[in-house]
Amino acid sequence: MGQEQKPVGLRARRRALTEREIEDAAIDAFESHGFAGTTMEHIAASAGVSVRTAFRYFPAKVDTVLYSARQVTQVLSAGLRADLVAGASLLEIEESITASLAAFTTSSLDVVSRVKRVHALVLNDDQLRAQVKGSDDYLAGLDDHDADAVPRTLETRLLVEIVAATLRTAFDDWAGSAGEDTSLVSHYRRARTARDALAS
């Protein structure tokens, strides 16, 4: 039984490595040539894989730069769903998200670095931004098909919208930042503080 699990683990590691290599190649290419000026052929060649392999891993060009961002989104969405099911308040949800962001950024520095580069690209490349807007799971929120356990009340919908808007603002601010204070958690806390000041 243990011997059967090793190949699965090895395949999963190889797949993750290939996904990261394609994503890195795509980010480099988009930074150099823009979204419109980059082809899947270019990305595949830079990553050292065939175009067929690139498309097998990423069905569309925009998907090549969303791999790491989706990892962050999945962590945040899972926590948000759990908090909503538990009936948590906005403060409790946002403290939970802050803790999740802190843990994630500490344990996954390479992923966080990619996410920042991608989000900076999204802010500065109109065509990439338009493509990303069509993505179902980029940067926070509840996927409709995962929301069955969450009561879809007015209050719940408002909580989700407030949390998602605050996260998007924090990610935008963080991606555009330079200098010493580039902590995603700090930018999220600042976005929360600014939002609360506006609402008071």
C-alpha positions as CSV (number, residue, x, y, z in Angstrom):
1,M,0.0,0.0,0.0
2,G,2.8,2.4,0.9
3,Q,4.6,1.6,-2.4
4,E,1.5,2.6,-4.3
5,Q,1.4,6.1,-2.7
6,K,5.0,7.0,-3.7
7,P,4.3,7.3,-7.5
8,V,1.2,9.4,-6.8
9,G,3.3,11.8,-4.6
10,L,6.1,11.9,-7.2
11,R,3.6,12.7,-10.0
12,A,2.0,15.4,-7.9
13,R,5.4,17.0,-7.2
14,R,6.3,16.8,-10.9
15,R,3.0,18.4,-11.9
16,A,3.4,21.2,-9.4
17,L,7.0,21.8,-10.6
18,T,5.9,22.0,-14.2
19,E,3.0,24.3,-13.3
20,R,5.4,26.6,-11.5
21,E,7.9,26.6,-14.4
22,I,5.1,27.5,-16.9
23,E,3.8,30.2,-14.6
24,D,7.3,31.7,-14.1
25,A,7.9,31.7,-17.9
26,A,4.5,33.3,-18.4
27,I,5.1,36.0,-15.8
28,D,8.5,36.8,-17.3
29,A,7.0,36.9,-20.8
30,F,4.1,39.2,-19.8
31,E,6.4,41.5,-18.0
32,S,8.6,41.8,-21.1
33,H,6.1,41.7,-23.9
34,G,2.7,42.3,-22.4
35,F,-0.3,39.9,-22.4
36,A,-1.2,40.6,-26.0
37,G,2.4,40.3,-27.2
38,T,2.9,36.8,-25.6
39,T,1.9,33.5,-27.2
40,M,1.5,30.1,-25.6
41,E,4.2,29.0,-28.0
42,H,6.6,31.5,-26.4
43,I,5.6,30.5,-22.9
44,A,6.0,26.8,-23.6
45,A,9.4,27.3,-25.2
46,S,10.6,29.4,-22.2
47,A,9.4,26.8,-19.8
48,G,11.0,24.0,-21.8
49,V,7.7,22.1,-22.5
50,S,5.7,21.5,-25.6
51,V,2.8,23.7,-26.5
52,R,0.5,20.7,-26.0
53,T,1.8,20.2,-22.5
54,A,1.3,23.9,-21.7
55,F,-2.3,23.7,-22.8
56,R,-2.8,20.5,-20.9
57,Y,-1.8,22.3,-17.7
58,F,-3.4,25.6,-18.5
59,P,-6.3,25.6,-21.0
60,A,-6.1,29.4,-21.7
61,K,-3.2,31.9,-21.8
62,V,-4.5,33.9,-18.8
63,D,-4.6,30.7,-16.7
64,T,-0.8,30.5,-16.8
65,V,-0.4,33.4,-14.4
66,L,-3.2,32.5,-12.0
67,Y,-1.8,29.3,-10.6
68,S,-0.3,30.9,-7.4
69,A,-3.0,33.5,-7.1
70,R,-5.6,30.7,-7.0
71,Q,-3.7,29.0,-4.2
72,V,-4.1,32.1,-2.1
73,T,-7.8,32.4,-3.1
74,Q,-8.5,28.8,-2.1
75,V,-7.0,29.4,1.3
76,L,-9.0,32.6,1.9
77,S,-12.2,31.2,0.4
78,A,-12.1,28.0,2.5
79,G,-11.6,30.1,5.7
80,L,-14.4,32.5,4.7
81,R,-16.8,29.7,4.0
82,A,-16.0,28.1,7.4
83,D,-16.5,31.4,9.2
84,L,-19.8,32.2,7.5
85,V,-21.1,28.7,8.3
86,A,-20.1,29.3,11.9
87,G,-22.0,32.6,11.9
88,A,-18.9,34.7,12.6
89,S,-19.1,38.5,12.7
90,L,-17.2,40.8,10.3
91,L,-14.5,41.4,12.9
92,E,-14.1,37.7,13.5
93,I,-13.9,36.9,9.8
94,E,-11.4,39.6,9.1
95,E,-9.2,38.5,12.0
96,S,-9.4,35.0,10.6
97,I,-8.3,36.2,7.2
98,T,-5.5,38.3,8.7
99,A,-4.2,35.1,10.4
100,S,-4.5,33.1,7.2
101,L,-2.7,35.7,5.2
102,A,0.1,35.9,7.8
103,A,0.5,32.1,7.9
104,F,0.4,31.8,4.2
105,T,2.9,34.6,3.5
106,T,5.3,33.1,6.1
107,S,5.2,29.6,4.8
108,S,4.9,30.3,1.0
109,L,7.3,33.2,0.2
110,D,7.8,32.0,-3.4
111,V,4.0,31.9,-4.0
112,V,3.6,35.3,-2.4
113,S,6.3,36.7,-4.6
114,R,4.6,35.4,-7.8
115,V,1.2,36.7,-6.7
116,K,2.6,40.2,-6.2
117,R,4.2,40.2,-9.6
118,V,1.0,38.9,-11.2
119,H,-1.2,41.4,-9.5
120,A,1.2,44.2,-10.5
121,L,0.8,42.9,-14.1
122,V,-3.0,42.9,-13.8
123,L,-3.0,46.5,-12.6
124,N,-0.8,47.7,-15.5
125,D,-1.9,45.6,-18.4
126,D,-5.4,46.4,-19.6
127,Q,-5.8,43.2,-21.7
128,L,-4.6,41.0,-18.9
129,R,-6.9,42.7,-16.5
130,A,-9.9,42.2,-18.8
131,Q,-9.1,38.5,-19.0
132,V,-8.6,38.1,-15.3
133,K,-12.0,39.8,-14.6
134,G,-13.6,36.8,-16.3
135,S,-11.8,34.4,-13.9
136,D,-14.2,32.8,-11.4
137,D,-11.7,32.4,-8.5
138,Y,-9.1,35.2,-8.7
139,L,-8.6,36.9,-5.3
140,A,-11.3,36.1,-2.8
141,G,-14.9,35.4,-2.7
142,L,-17.3,32.4,-2.6
143,D,-17.7,30.2,-5.7
144,D,-21.4,29.6,-6.2
145,H,-21.1,25.9,-6.4
146,D,-19.3,25.8,-3.0
147,A,-21.7,28.1,-1.2
148,D,-24.6,25.5,-0.6
149,A,-23.7,25.2,3.1
150,V,-23.7,29.0,3.6
151,P,-27.1,30.8,4.2
152,R,-27.5,33.3,1.3
153,T,-29.1,36.0,3.4
154,L,-28.8,39.7,2.8
155,E,-26.3,40.0,5.7
156,T,-24.2,37.1,4.4
157,R,-24.0,38.6,0.9
158,L,-23.0,41.9,2.4
159,L,-20.3,40.3,4.5
160,V,-18.9,38.6,1.5
161,E,-18.9,41.8,-0.6
162,I,-17.3,43.8,2.2
163,V,-14.5,41.2,2.8
164,A,-13.9,40.8,-1.0
165,A,-13.7,44.5,-1.7
166,T,-11.4,45.1,1.2
167,L,-9.1,42.2,0.1
168,R,-9.1,43.5,-3.5
169,T,-8.2,47.0,-2.4
170,A,-5.4,45.6,-0.1
171,F,-4.0,43.4,-3.0
172,D,-4.0,46.4,-5.3
173,D,-2.3,48.6,-2.8
174,W,0.3,45.9,-2.0
175,A,1.0,45.1,-5.6
176,G,1.7,48.7,-6.4
177,S,3.9,49.3,-3.3
178,A,7.6,49.5,-3.1
179,G,10.1,50.1,-0.3
180,E,10.3,48.6,3.2
181,D,6.7,48.0,4.0
182,T,5.5,45.6,1.4
183,S,3.8,43.2,3.8
184,L,0.4,41.9,2.4
185,V,-0.9,41.6,6.0
186,S,0.0,45.3,6.7
187,H,-1.8,46.4,3.5
188,Y,-4.8,44.4,4.5
189,R,-4.9,45.9,7.9
190,R,-4.5,49.4,6.4
191,A,-7.4,48.7,4.0
192,R,-9.6,47.6,6.9
193,T,-8.7,50.7,8.9
194,A,-9.4,53.1,5.9
195,R,-12.7,51.4,5.1
196,D,-13.8,51.6,8.8
197,A,-12.8,55.3,8.9
198,L,-14.9,56.0,5.8
199,A,-17.9,54.2,7.2
200,S,-17.8,55.9,10.6
